[in-house]
Amino acid sequence: MRDGVFEGRTSWDSVDTQKIERTIISQSGMKLTIEFLNEEGRYTASLQRTDVDDTYRGQFILRSGKNTSTGKVSCKLFNYDDDIVLFGRWIEDNIPYYWWAELYEVE
């Protein structure tokens, strides 16, 4: 996996599609940082690659005004030519969701 800066869109099994402002793949594909804004606030997810092929695990932080909350996130990265798709689990307020992201490189 190559390092780079990406934009795209994301969604959960019960939420409308959200625009991803920035995704950074760094450290030779070992780290993912995903940022987006929705009506709840600003989300930043930080994930590390595991020993399992193209699987990432980490947590997200939701900042809404003066409040913050965190949750767990995991995904598998699928890379087809220049297309990148993430698919995984997102746990927010102890509720598990399936989520996906479609990314395209911008830098």
C-alpha positions as CSV (number, residue, x, y, z in Angstrom):
1,M,0.0,0.0,0.0
2,R,1.4,3.4,-1.0
3,D,1.3,6.4,1.3
4,G,-0.8,9.4,0.2
5,V,-3.7,11.8,0.9
6,F,-7.2,10.8,-0.2
7,E,-10.7,12.1,-0.2
8,G,-13.9,10.2,-0.7
9,R,-17.2,9.3,1.0
10,T,-18.3,7.0,3.8
11,S,-21.5,5.6,5.2
12,W,-22.8,3.3,7.9
13,D,-25.6,0.8,7.7
14,S,-28.1,3.3,9.1
15,V,-26.6,6.7,8.1
16,D,-26.6,8.8,4.9
17,T,-23.3,9.1,3.0
18,Q,-20.8,11.5,4.4
19,K,-18.0,13.3,2.5
20,I,-14.5,12.3,3.8
21,E,-12.5,15.5,4.0
22,R,-9.1,13.8,4.3
23,T,-7.7,10.3,4.7
24,I,-3.9,9.9,5.2
25,I,-2.2,6.6,4.6
26,S,1.3,6.8,6.1
27,Q,4.2,4.8,7.4
28,S,4.3,2.6,4.3
29,G,0.6,1.7,4.7
30,M,0.8,0.9,8.4
31,K,-1.4,3.8,9.6
32,L,-4.7,5.3,8.4
33,T,-6.1,8.6,9.6
34,I,-9.6,9.5,8.5
35,E,-11.3,12.9,9.0
36,F,-14.9,13.9,8.3
37,L,-17.6,16.3,9.5
38,N,-21.3,15.6,9.9
39,E,-24.2,16.9,12.0
40,E,-22.8,15.2,15.1
41,G,-19.5,17.0,14.9
42,R,-15.9,16.3,13.7
43,Y,-14.7,12.7,13.6
44,T,-11.1,11.7,13.5
45,A,-10.3,7.9,13.2
46,S,-6.8,6.6,13.8
47,L,-6.1,3.0,12.8
48,Q,-3.0,0.8,12.8
49,R,-2.4,-2.1,10.4
50,T,-2.6,-5.5,12.1
51,D,-0.7,-8.7,11.3
52,V,-3.7,-9.9,9.3
53,D,-3.5,-8.9,5.6
54,D,-4.8,-5.3,5.0
55,T,-6.8,-5.2,8.3
56,Y,-6.7,-2.1,10.5
57,R,-7.9,-1.5,14.0
58,G,-8.1,1.7,16.2
59,Q,-10.4,4.2,17.6
60,F,-12.2,7.4,16.6
61,I,-12.7,10.6,18.5
62,L,-15.9,12.7,18.0
63,R,-15.6,16.4,18.8
64,S,-18.8,18.2,19.2
65,G,-18.5,21.7,20.7
66,K,-16.8,21.2,24.1
67,N,-17.8,17.5,24.2
68,T,-15.7,14.5,23.0
69,S,-16.5,10.8,22.8
70,T,-14.6,7.8,21.5
71,G,-15.3,4.4,20.1
72,K,-13.7,1.5,18.3
73,V,-13.2,1.1,14.6
74,S,-11.8,-1.6,12.4
75,C,-11.7,-2.3,8.7
76,K,-10.2,-4.2,5.8
77,L,-8.6,-2.3,3.0
78,F,-9.4,-3.4,-0.6
79,N,-7.2,-2.0,-3.3
80,Y,-8.2,-2.3,-7.0
81,D,-5.8,-0.4,-9.4
82,D,-6.3,3.2,-8.2
83,D,-9.5,2.5,-6.2
84,I,-9.4,2.0,-2.4
85,V,-12.4,0.7,-0.5
86,L,-12.5,0.2,3.3
87,F,-15.2,-2.0,4.9
88,G,-15.5,-2.8,8.6
89,R,-17.1,-2.3,12.0
90,W,-17.7,1.0,13.8
91,I,-18.8,1.0,17.5
92,E,-20.4,4.2,18.7
93,D,-22.3,4.5,22.0
94,N,-21.8,0.8,22.4
95,I,-23.8,0.2,19.2
96,P,-22.0,-1.7,16.4
97,Y,-22.4,-0.6,12.8
98,Y,-21.0,-1.8,9.5
99,W,-19.3,1.1,7.7
100,W,-17.6,1.6,4.4
101,A,-15.4,4.2,2.7
102,E,-14.5,4.8,-0.9
103,L,-11.3,6.8,-1.4
104,Y,-9.5,8.5,-4.3
105,E,-6.0,10.0,-4.2
106,V,-5.7,13.8,-4.2
107,E,-2.0,14.3,-3.4
